[in-house]
């Protein structure tokens, strides 16, 4: 790792860095996901003694392209209308998948290190945009899954593999545990995500020792466990999610 890259890494991860401030303001949901992902990949890197500088930068900015159309992405929609409800799954696919090339364009324009840009460009590989493939399949059971795959390069190094794996985990864990309330243990969840990506050929171009892979899995399972650890339920919890009589939050009235 060059001193130039280390100096750049400090700048772009600083809270006052202009591009990062813009990211936080325009796409707050995506920004929060990126923060969580950066923390997760740092923990993984620590578990296998891998320098985390490049990967933390890639994690923080891997979805920066979503700032060009933040409302298209669920994490930024809050309670607003979902644009995709009115679009065909084919059009939604085109709009969603372009965020990878948009991210690459933004990072090039801001003179990010080429190694970071390469890792970002591979974070979806040739995975399927599952939600819109399933939507299309309801309309046409014979539709080809290949029509809903990203057309980017699969990970070709351990850093790209870690970013893809952790991105898939972070993006789906909150839904699995918080929204759907599924009773699945973190080790089963993490192992299943890995198996799906592995069996789909996403990691075919990555060389990794089995010992490293085991440590990566353990680190991610530990991370997921800490994110969604069980907690004693208190009576006050029900009060904290109730509206007052005039239907608003008391502190704002």
N, C-alpha and C positions, 0 to 999 in steps of 0.2 A: 504494500500500500504506500503510495507516494505521499510526501508531506503536502503536496498541492491538493490531492484528493481529500486528505484529512482536514485541511483548512477549509475547503469547499463544503465538506460534510457539516462542519460546525456552523457555517453560515446558513445553509439551506434548511437546517433543522431548528434554527433559532426562531422563537415565537414571533419575532418582529420582522422576519424575512418577508418581503413584499408578496411573493408568490404564495407563501404559506398563509399569510393573513387573508389574502384574496380567496384562497381555498376554503378557509374556515368560514368566511362570511357568505360566500356564494353557495357552497354545498356542505352545510354543517353536518348532515347525516353521514355523508361519504367521508368527511374529515374525521369524524369520530371513529368510524370503521378503520381508517388508515392509522390513527393513533393506536388503537388496540392491536392492529396487525404489527406495527413497528415494535411494540412491546413484546409480542409473542415471538417474533423472529429473533429478537435480541436474546430471549431466554433459550431458544433453540440453539443459536450460535454458541452460547456459553456452555451448553451441554456437550458440544463436540469440539470445543476449542477452535471455533471458526471466527475469523475477524468479522465483526458485525457492521463495520462502517458502511460498506457499500450496500449491504442488504437492508439496513435500517433506512437508508435514503430511498432505496427502491420501494420499500414497503410504504413509506410515508407519501410517496408521489405516484404510486402505481395507478391510481384512479384519477389523477389530476385532470384528465380529459373530460371527466364528467362535469367539470365546471362550465363547459360550453353549452350544456343543456341539462342542468341539474334536476329539473322537474320530471325528466324521463325515468329517473331511477327511484325505486321504492323508498330507499332510506331518506330521501329528501322530500318526499311528498307529504309527510305528516298526515293531516286529515283532509288534505286537498284531493281533488278529483284525479283519478289515474288516467292519464292520457291514453294509455294502451287499451283501455276498455273500448275505445272507439276505432282502434286500428286493427288491421289484419295481423296475424302473428308473423307473417313474412316481413311486413313493414317494421314492426316492433323489433324483429331480429336485426334488421339493417341499422336501425337507430341505436340499439343497445351495443352491438358489437363494435361499432366504430369508436367507442371510447378508448380502445387500446391504441389505435393509430393516432387519435387526438392527443392522448397522453404522450406518445412518442414525439409528436410535433411540438407540443408545449415544452417538453424537456430539451429538445434540440434547440428551440428558440431561446431558451434560457441557459444554454451552454453547460448542461449537466454532463458529467463524465459518460463516455460511451458505454462503459461497462454497466453502469446503472440503467441506461436506456435499453441496452440489450436484455437485461433481466426483466425490466418492466414489459418489454414487447412480448415476452414469453409467458406471462403470468396466467393466461387462459389456454395456452397451447392450442389444441384442437378439440377442446371439450365442447359438449353440447349445451346450448342455451335451453335448459331443460323445461322451464316454465312455458316458453312459447312453442317448443316442440310438442309438449303435451296438449297445449291449446289447439295447435294445428291438427294433431292426431284425432281430436274429438270431431273436427270438421271433415277430416279425411284420414281414416284409419291406415291407409296405405302410404301416407306421406313418408319420404325418406328422412331418416335422422341426419344424414349428411348435409341436408339443406339448412340445418340449424346448428351446425358446428362452427366454431371460430376458425378462421383461416390463417392463424398465426403459427409461428414455429413452436414446437414442443420444447420444454426445458432441456437444455444441453449441458447444464452444470448443476452442482449441488445447491448453489444459491437460488437458481431459478426454480428448482424442485421445491425447496423449502418455502419460497414465496407462494407458489401455486397451492401447495398443500395447506399452509397456514391461512391463506386467503379463503380457500374453500371451507375450512373449519370455522373461521371467525364469521364468515358471511351467513352460515347456516345454523351455527350453534344457538344463537339467540332465538331463532324461530323454533328450533327443536325443543329447547328447554323452557323458554319464557312464554312463547305464544301458543305452541301446541301442547305444552305440558306433558310431553312424552316421558315416560318413565324408562329412560335408557341410561345406563352407566357411561361415564366419559370414556372408559377404555373401549367399550363396544362401539360407541359413536365414532371415535377417532380411527379405530381400526377399520371400520366399514368405509369411511371416507377414503382412507389410503387404498384399500382394496379396490374400490371403484375406479380411482384414478390409475392405479397400477394395471388393472385388468383392461382398461380402456387404452392402454399403450402410451399414456402421457409421460411416463418416466423411462421409456425405452432407450433414450439417448443419454441417460445419466449414469455415470459410474459411481457406485457408492459401496462401502463395506457394510456387511450385515450388522456389525457392531455399531456403526454410526447410525444406521437406520433404527436400530432398537433404541438408542439414546434419544433420537429425534422423536420417536413415538412416545416415549416416557415423558419427555419434556412437554409435549403438546397435551398429553393426557393430564399432566399436573396442572397446566395452565387452564384447561377447560374445567377441571375439578374446582379450582380456586374461583373461577368466574361464576360457577353455578352451584356452589356449595349449599348444602341444606341449612336452613335457619329455622329456629323456633318461631312459630307464628304467634303474634300478640294480638289482643283485642284491639289495640290502637291501630293495627294495620288496616282494619276495615274503615276506620274513621278517616284515615289518610287518603283514601280513594273515593270518599263520598263528597258530593257537592253540597254546599249549604242551601238554605231554603230559597235563596234568590238565584240559585243555579250558577254561582260563580265561586271562584276561590276567594276565601275570606280576606287574605292578605292584600288582595288587589282591589277590594271594594272600599 
